[in-house]
Amino acid sequence: MPNQPDPTNLYPLHELIRAPFYREQAVQYANYWAYRRNPNYYSFDQLGGDCTNFVSQAIYYAAGVMNYTPTYGWYYISLNNRAPAWTGVPYFWDFFTTNKGPGPYGHEVSLSQVRPGDVIQMAIKDPNTFGHTVIVTDILSENPDADSIMIAAHDRDSAFRPISSYSYYMIRALHIDGVRYLSAGTDLRSGENNQNPSSPAPDASSEPSAPVSGETTAPSQQQPSEPDSEAYQEPPAVG
């Protein structure tokens, strides 16, 4: 993946503040929408698959902030104005494992280290290409493995499905470390009150997961303005 723009150049007037990732909310969203489609988002079932779009929605519901960096960010405004990382399996992974700006971020871990709210990707159809994204919703053992890790997914919609029920060539897991947001950021897309488009969803009043060491818990998470539409590039195939 090409080098991403320096976030300090993109957001020179804002300070990046770290916040915890609300895992319980991501799980709640995933379980609620596993067999549904949120009308606030386009369904990609007929455009290569809705799996990564679904997981992005769940992560955003818990994180509350997108990254509007053109091409290399992670955001959804509409079908024709979204980042490749929102719907594309490899681009989602690249964003989360390299993100230094606003939005959620994480790192690769083994299956034994995943927690509810983390993400798993698999190579199912092509042995050399990761093509499916799912979100961890429960772990039934103190020592997580393919039998005890439960997931929710779109594309063969699933809820509380064990990883071991999949036939895959490769598998990798992403632990969400936390979230960064802009302390002075505001959502300029609309004059209305800011609304998380992941709603409607069930009430999510759960406690946040413990922040990563050294993080400062933030009272709120706001969004920067949308990018220049001329800089937008149509995302590649989704998954």
N, C-alpha and C positions, 0 to 999 in steps of 0.2 A: 504494500500500500504506500503511495507517495507520502512524503512528509506533510503533516497537517500544518495549517497556518498557526502561528504563535498566538494563543488566546489574548495575550497582553496587547497585541496589535489590533485584534478584532474588537476588543472591548476595553479601550484605553481609559475610560472614565469609570470603570466599575472594579470593585474588589471582589474576588472570588472567595466565597465563604463555604466551608464544608458543613454538611448536614448528614444526619443518619439516613439510612435507607429503611423505609417502613415496610418490612417484609410481610407482616401480617396483612397489610392492605393489598400487596401484589397477589398474595395467595387468595384472598377473598375475591378480588376481581377475576382472577383466572378461573376459580371454581364457579362463579356466577355466570360468566360468559362462555364457558367451555362448549356448551351446546347451543349458544345463541350468537347473534351478530349485533354488535353495538351500532346503532344507526348513525352515530356521530362519525363513523369511519367507513370508508369504502371497503367492501369485502373483496378480497383478491382470490376467492375460490376459483374463478374462471380465468385468472391471469397469472398462473404459475403456482398458486398456493397462498393460503392465508396464515400460515404458521408463525412466521416472524412478525407480521403485522399484529397478530394476537398477543404475542409475548411483549412486543413493544408497548402496546396499550396497557398491559398489566404493570410493566415496569414504570411507565409514566404515571399511572394512577397512584403508585406508591412514592415516586420521586417528585412529581409536581413541576418539573422543569425540563424543557427540551434544549437542544443545542442547535441554533439556527445558522451555524457556519455553512456557507454554500458548499455543496458537493460532499464535504467530509463530516458534516454534522449529523444530528439525529433528531429529526422533527417531522411532523405531519401537519400540514395545513389543509390540503385537499388531495384528491387523486392526482392532479397534475402539478402539485407543489409539495413535494416530500423529499426527504433525503434518502439516498440508496440504503443507508443503514437501518432505516425504519422497517423496510420490507425485505431486504436481501440478506440471505443467511451469512455469507462471508463478510459482507460489509457491516452487519450488526456486530459480529465478533471483532472486526478490526476497530470499530469505533470504541467499543467498551474496553478493550484492552490497551488502547493508546490515548484515550481522551484525557486531555490536560485542561480543558475548559469547562464551561457550564454543563450540567447534566450528570447522569449516573456514570460510574466507572467501576472497573473490576479487573480481575486477573484469573488466569487459568488455574484450576485445582484438580485434584483427583476426585473420583466419585466418592471416595470415603470422606471427603472434606466438604461436600455440598450441604447447604442449609435450605429450608423452604424459602422461596423467593429467588433462588439462584436459577441459572439457565443451563440447559444441556443441548448440545447439537450432535447430530448423528449423520453418518454417510449411509444411506439406505439403498438408493437406486444405483448410484455410481460409487464404486469402491474407493475412488480417489477424490471424491468431492463431498464436502459436508452440505447436505441439502434439506435438513429438517431441524427446526428449533422448537423446544418445549420448555416449560417452566416447572420447576420443582414445587410441589404443593404440600408434601408431607413426607416424613421419614419414619419408618416403622421399626427401626432398630437403632441401638446406640452406635453401631458400626455400619454406616450406610453402605449399601452395595446395590447391584442392579435389581435384586429382588425386593429390597425394602424402600427404594426411592420411588415415590409416587409422583406422577406428573399430570399436568393438564395441557391440552394441545388442540389446535385446529388442524384441518386436513386429517380425515378420519377422526373427527372430533372425539376427544377423550377427556375424562376426569378420573382422578384417583387410579391411574393406570401405571403399573410397574414398568420400569425401564426394561426389565428382563423379557417383557412381552414383545419387544421389538427385535427384529432381525437386522443387524447392522454390521457394517464392515469396520467403521471407525466411530469413536465417541470421544467427546471432550466436554468439560464442565467449566462454567464461568461463575465465579463467586463475585457478587456485587459488593464492593467495598464501601461505597457511600455515594453521596451526591454533592455536587457543587452548584451553587447558584450565584447570581449577581446581586450584590447587596443593594445596588442602586437601580436594578433592573425593573422595568415596567413592561406590561404587555400592551403594545400599541396597535394590535390587530383590530381592536374594536373599542368603541367608547363605552361599551357595557361593562358590567362587573366581570372580572376575570372568571372564566369557567373552565374547569378541567374537562376537555372533551371526552375523557374516558367515562364520565358520568353519562347516563344514569347507572348506578351500581349500588350494591347493598351498603348500608351504613358501615363505615370503617373507622371506628373509634379506638382501635387497638394501640397498644404502646409500641414505640419504635424499637428496632433492634439496637443493640449497643453500638455506639459510634466507634469507628476505628481509632486506635490510640492517636492522640494528638489533634483530633478533630474538634471543632467548636460547634456545638449544637445550635442550629439556627431556628429562629422563631417562625419564619415563613420562607417560602420558595417562590420567587417571582420569575417571570420570563422576559427575555430581551425582545426587541422588536423583530419582525420577520425580515429575512434577507432580501436584497434587491432581486426582483423577479428575473431580471436579465441575466443574473449569474447562475440561475437555476439550471440544472441538467437533469433530464429524465432518468430516473433510476433504472438500473438493469433488471434482469429477471428476478422475481421474488421467490420466496420459499416459505 
